Amino acid sequence: MTTERAVRAYFVIAGFPDSPDSITQLLGIAPGESGRAGDHRTRRGGVSYVVKDSFWELTGTVINNTSIDPHVLELLDRLSGLESKLESLAPEVIKKIVIVVAVTPHLSPPGWYLDAATLKRLVTLGIDVEVDIG
């Protein structure tokens, strides 16, 4: 039986010209998932697609928390100390935390709150935040 997660988060770096292995080497962290532009993939349900932009993804590990801030803080903690490495990426490279919120009739909507200290950490790392509500 699968546990439905109302909120999950991941940090993604995308749009770089090299192999995702170059990001792994730069940061010294293994991604949860990665792909190179042009790779052929299959989604759940068997639909095939081609990866448009190279990406490197660090998956959040917070479970059973419907507030958004713990998910963001956990990823920021894992990226702590990597400011200069993230800054060394080209300006056109996308760096963002994506928060996916499942909205269903039987789940309460999550709380959305990021304090000033968390916002400052995001700015220091040059990380955008995207919220995907669906």
Buried (B, 14 or more C-beta within 10 A) or exposed (E): EEEEBBBBBBBBBBBBEEBBEBBBEBBEBEBBEBBBBEBEEEEEEEEEEEBEBBBBBBEBEBEEBBBBBBBBBBBBEBBEEBEEBBEEBEEEBBBBBBBBBBEEEEBEEBEEEBEEEBEEBBEEBBBEBEBEEE
